[in-house]
């Protein structure tokens, strides 16, 4: 059974579920390479725009592309970690008083 799962292509629905997608299909290597190219171009754009700014001026920020497999799952994990750290701080403050 494990060998069958391991042999699935990256574009399969199961592979997308493992990455955190609730529906849809996974991405091929070509799709991930295109995402890397997009991110590289966006990084160059931000660097070029910010290079001519005066000191203290607000700079341009990197715009992350949110439409890739696993983005929503990673976002949920970040939110859970943030809530857990807040709970931990609240309980430690309650223990001190």
C-alpha positions in Angstrom: 0.0 0.0 0.0 2.8 2.4 0.9 4.5 1.8 -2.4 1.3 2.7 -4.3 1.0 6.0 -2.4 4.7 6.7 -3.0 4.3 6.2 -6.7 1.6 8.8 -7.2 2.4 11.7 -9.4 2.6 15.2 -7.9 -0.4 16.3 -9.9 -2.7 13.8 -8.1 -5.5 14.8 -5.8 -4.1 12.8 -2.9 -0.7 14.6 -3.2 -2.6 17.9 -3.0 -4.4 16.7 0.1 -1.1 15.8 1.7 0.1 19.4 1.0 -2.9 20.8 2.8 -5.3 21.5 -0.1 -8.9 20.7 0.6 -9.8 20.2 -3.1 -8.2 20.4 -6.5 -5.2 18.8 -7.9 -1.5 19.0 -7.0 1.1 20.9 -8.9 3.8 19.4 -11.2 7.4 20.3 -11.0 6.9 22.7 -13.9 4.3 24.6 -11.9 6.6 25.0 -8.9 9.4 26.1 -11.2 7.1 28.8 -12.6 6.2 29.9 -9.1 9.9 30.2 -8.3 10.5 32.3 -11.4 7.5 34.5 -10.4 9.0 35.0 -6.9 12.4 35.9 -8.4 10.9 38.5 -10.7 8.9 39.9 -7.8 12.0 40.1 -5.6 13.9 41.9 -8.4 11.0 44.4 -8.8 10.9 45.2 -5.1 14.7 45.7 -5.0 14.6 47.9 -8.0 11.8 50.1 -6.7 13.3 50.4 -3.2 16.8 51.2 -4.5 15.8 54.7 -5.6 13.9 55.6 -2.4 15.1 58.2 0.0 16.2 57.2 3.5 13.2 57.0 5.8 10.6 56.7 2.9 8.2 53.8 3.0 9.5 51.0 0.8 7.6 48.6 -1.4 6.9 45.2 0.0 7.2 41.8 -1.5 3.8 40.5 -2.6 3.5 36.8 -1.9 1.4 34.8 -4.3 -1.2 32.9 -2.4 -2.5 30.4 -5.0 -0.1 27.5 -4.5 -0.8 24.1 -2.9 -0.3 24.2 0.9 -0.6 28.0 1.4 -3.9 27.7 3.3 -2.5 24.9 5.5 0.6 26.9 6.3 -1.5 29.9 7.1 -3.6 27.8 9.5 -0.5 26.5 11.2 0.9 30.0 11.7 -2.4 31.1 13.2 -2.4 28.1 15.6 1.2 28.8 16.7 0.4 32.5 17.3 -2.7 31.6 19.4 -0.6 29.0 21.3 2.1 31.6 22.1 -0.6 34.1 23.3 -2.1 31.4 25.5 1.3 30.5 26.9 2.0 34.2 27.7 -1.5 34.6 29.4 -1.0 31.5 31.6 2.5 32.6 32.6 1.2 36.0 33.5 -1.7 34.4 35.5 0.8 32.3 37.4 2.9 35.3 38.4 0.0 37.1 40.0 
